[in-house]
Amino acid sequence: MALRSYEHFEAGAGRINLERIHRFADVTDSDPHAIISALSLGSPAFAVRSADNKLATILMVVLQEFDEEVGDAMAELDGRTIINVFTRALKDLAGLAVTRDAHAEAWLEERRRRLVTPGSDDPSADDEGG
């Protein structure tokens, strides 16, 4: 992607173009489907949040596989079931995100206390400084 095209796209100039979105995502190693979804959601932050983990692209791949596997039987699914399944799955993902974050914070806090900090009363520091 030419620098001028990149700058033009990033500035939001011009019409939405799927090919350009995919090229931009390739250049920036972001999620093209998250960029497209961010427009529908009205949340540019969604594209940023999904850039590294490729959440929207993963969702599209899984949806494509579902379409291939289920085919015409998909039409037999009712809206309530679809809503319940997706809501439950996304709540589970949200719970994992929060749990992992809390776990990581607890892990760091526990181990950080063992580090020697300037001015601490670490007995081994006296032995070294002599």
Phi, psi and chi 1 to 4 in degrees:
 res  aa     phi    psi   chi1   chi2   chi3   chi4
   1 MET       -  128.3  177.3  177.0 -105.2      -
   2 ALA   -66.1  147.2      -      -      -      -
   3 LEU   -55.8  -42.5  178.8   59.8      -      -
   4 ARG   -62.3  -41.9 -176.3  171.7  172.8   95.8
   5 SER   -64.2  -41.8  -63.3      -      -      -
   6 TYR   -59.9  -49.4  174.3   86.6      -      -
   7 GLU   -61.5  -40.8  -68.2  169.1  -18.3      -
   8 HIS   -62.8  -45.6 -171.2   72.8      -      -
   9 PHE   -65.1  -48.5  177.5   82.6      -      -
  10 GLU   -62.0  -30.4 -164.5  170.9   56.2      -
  11 ALA   -77.7   -7.7      -      -      -      -
  12 GLY    79.2   15.0      -      -      -      -
  13 ALA   -80.9  146.7      -      -      -      -
  14 GLY    87.1  178.9      -      -      -      -
  15 ARG   -85.0  156.1  -61.9  175.3   63.2 -175.1
  16 ILE   -67.0  130.9  -60.5  -62.3      -      -
  17 ASN  -137.1  118.5  177.0  -50.6      -      -
  18 LEU   -59.8  -40.3  -68.5  178.8      -      -
  19 GLU   -61.6  -42.5 -178.0 -177.6  -15.6      -
  20 ARG   -66.2  -38.8 -171.7  177.9  -64.0  155.8
  21 ILE   -61.9  -45.4  -71.6  172.2      -      -
  22 HIS   -65.5  -39.1  -78.6  -90.1      -      -
  23 ARG   -64.7  -43.7  -78.3 -164.1  -30.3 -125.0
  24 PHE   -59.6  -44.2  174.3   82.8      -      -
  25 ALA   -64.5  -37.6      -      -      -      -
  26 ASP   -63.2  -44.9  -77.0  -17.6      -      -
  27 VAL   -65.3  -38.3  168.7      -      -      -
  28 THR   -97.6    2.8   59.6      -      -      -
  29 ASP    50.7   47.0 -169.6   29.2      -      -
  30 SER  -112.6 -171.1   55.6      -      -      -
  31 ASP  -106.1  106.7 -173.8  -19.5      -      -
  32 PRO   -61.8  -35.8   23.4  -32.6      -      -
  33 HIS   -71.5  -28.6  -61.9  -77.4      -      -
  34 ALA   -70.6  -36.3      -      -      -      -
  35 ILE   -63.9  -46.2  -65.7  169.0      -      -
  36 ILE   -63.4  -44.2  -64.1  163.3      -      -
  37 SER   -64.4  -35.9  -62.5      -      -      -
  38 ALA   -59.7  -34.3      -      -      -      -
  39 LEU   -64.3  -45.1  -64.0  170.2      -      -
  40 SER   -69.3  -36.0  -64.8      -      -      -
  41 LEU   -78.4  -17.7  -63.9  171.7      -      -
  42 GLY    68.6   31.8      -      -      -      -
  43 SER  -135.8   88.8  173.8      -      -      -
  44 PRO   -56.3  -29.6  -22.6   31.7      -      -
  45 ALA   -61.6  -28.9      -      -      -      -
  46 PHE   -59.6  -42.1  178.2   78.5      -      -
  47 ALA   -63.9  -39.9      -      -      -      -
  48 VAL   -67.7  -45.3  173.8      -      -      -
  49 ARG   -64.1  -28.0  -67.0  178.2 -170.1  128.9
  50 SER   -97.6   -1.4  -57.5      -      -      -
  51 ALA   -59.7  -45.7      -      -      -      -
  52 ASP   -81.5  -41.9  -68.3  -27.2      -      -
  53 ASN   -89.4   -7.5   65.4   15.8      -      -
  54 LYS    57.7   38.9  -49.6  -63.7 -170.8  -89.7
  55 LEU   -52.6  -49.0  178.1  122.5      -      -
  56 ALA   -69.2  -36.4      -      -      -      -
  57 THR   -67.5  -40.7  -66.5      -      -      -
  58 ILE   -59.9  -44.6  -68.5  167.5      -      -
  59 LEU   -59.5  -42.7 -179.7   59.3      -      -
  60 MET   -66.0  -39.0  -67.1  -54.1  -65.6      -
  61 VAL   -64.2  -46.0  167.8      -      -      -
  62 VAL   -64.0  -39.8  171.7      -      -      -
  63 LEU   -64.8  -39.4 -164.7   56.0      -      -
  64 GLN   -62.8  -44.4 -179.0 -177.2   44.6      -
  65 GLU   -63.6  -39.5  -69.5  174.0   -6.7      -
  66 PHE   -61.5  -44.6  177.7   75.5      -      -
  67 ASP   -60.3  -44.5  178.1   51.2      -      -
  68 GLU   -65.7  -39.1  -68.8  168.3   -4.0      -
  69 GLU   -75.1  -44.2 -179.1 -179.1  -34.0      -
  70 VAL   -89.3  -35.4  176.6      -      -      -
  71 GLY    59.9 -136.9      -      -      -      -
  72 ASP   -63.6  -21.7  -68.4  -19.4      -      -
  73 ALA   -63.9  -18.4      -      -      -      -
  74 MET   -57.0  -33.6 -172.3 -173.5  -42.4      -
  75 ALA   -64.0  -19.0      -      -      -      -
  76 GLU   -80.8  -12.6  -59.0  -58.2  -41.4      -
  77 LEU   -74.4  136.7  -65.8  169.4      -      -
  78 ASP   -92.4  155.1   66.7  -74.0      -      -
  79 GLY   -56.9  -40.4      -      -      -      -
  80 ARG   -61.4  -43.0 -178.5  177.9  -64.5  172.0
  81 THR   -64.4  -44.5  -60.4      -      -      -
  82 ILE   -61.2  -46.1  -63.9  167.8      -      -
  83 ILE   -59.7  -46.8  -69.6  167.5      -      -
  84 ASN   -63.2  -43.0  -72.4  -23.0      -      -
  85 VAL   -65.4  -48.0  167.2      -      -      -
  86 PHE   -66.6  -39.7  -78.9  128.7      -      -
  87 THR   -62.1  -45.3  -60.2      -      -      -
  88 ARG   -63.2  -45.6 -176.0  171.6   44.0 -110.9
  89 ALA   -61.9  -43.4      -      -      -      -
  90 LEU   -70.7  -33.8  -67.2  175.1      -      -
  91 LYS   -66.0  -38.8  -76.7 -174.1  179.6 -172.7
  92 ASP   -61.9  -43.8  -72.1  -11.3      -      -
  93 LEU   -62.0  -42.2  -80.8  175.6      -      -
  94 ALA   -61.6  -41.6      -      -      -      -
  95 GLY   -62.3  -40.2      -      -      -      -
  96 LEU   -64.0  -41.1  -73.4  172.8      -      -
  97 ALA   -62.2  -45.0      -      -      -      -
  98 VAL   -68.7  -43.2  170.6      -      -      -
  99 THR   -63.1  -45.8  -59.1      -      -      -
 100 ARG   -62.6  -40.2  -73.7 -176.5 -177.8 -149.4
 101 ASP   -64.1  -46.3 -168.7   40.7      -      -
 102 ALA   -64.7  -40.6      -      -      -      -
 103 HIS   -62.5  -44.2  177.7   72.8      -      -
 104 ALA   -63.5  -41.6      -      -      -      -
 105 GLU   -63.8  -44.1  -73.2  179.0   24.2      -
 106 ALA   -64.0  -41.2      -      -      -      -
 107 TRP   -60.9  -48.1  179.7   90.5      -      -
 108 LEU   -64.7  -44.6  179.3   59.0      -      -
 109 GLU   -60.6  -43.8 -176.1   59.5   31.3      -
 110 GLU   -61.6  -43.9  175.5 -175.1  -36.7      -
 111 ARG   -81.7  -28.9  -75.1  155.3  179.3   81.6
 112 ARG   -64.0  -33.9 -172.4  175.1   60.1  132.3
 113 ARG   -63.9  -23.1  -75.1 -172.8 -127.2  144.5
 114 ARG   -81.1  -13.6  -63.5 -172.6  -50.6 -161.5
 115 LEU   -72.7  148.4  -65.7  174.0      -      -
 116 VAL   -85.4  128.8  176.7      -      -      -
 117 THR  -115.0  154.4   58.0      -      -      -
 118 PRO   -56.6  135.0  -21.6   30.4      -      -
 119 GLY    83.9    2.5      -      -      -      -
 120 SER   -77.3  160.9   68.5      -      -      -
 121 ASP   -94.9   52.8  -67.4   44.3      -      -
 122 ASP   -82.8  118.7 -179.2   22.7      -      -
 123 PRO   -61.3  -30.5    8.5  -12.6      -      -
 124 SER   -67.9  -25.2   64.5      -      -      -
 125 ALA   -65.6  -34.0      -      -      -      -
 126 ASP   -67.0  -36.9  -67.4  -23.7      -      -
 127 ASP   -65.1  -38.0  -65.3  -21.3      -      -
 128 GLU   -75.8  -38.8  -67.5  174.9   16.0      -
 129 GLY   -81.1  -18.7      -      -      -      -
 130 GLY    50.2      -      -      -      -      -
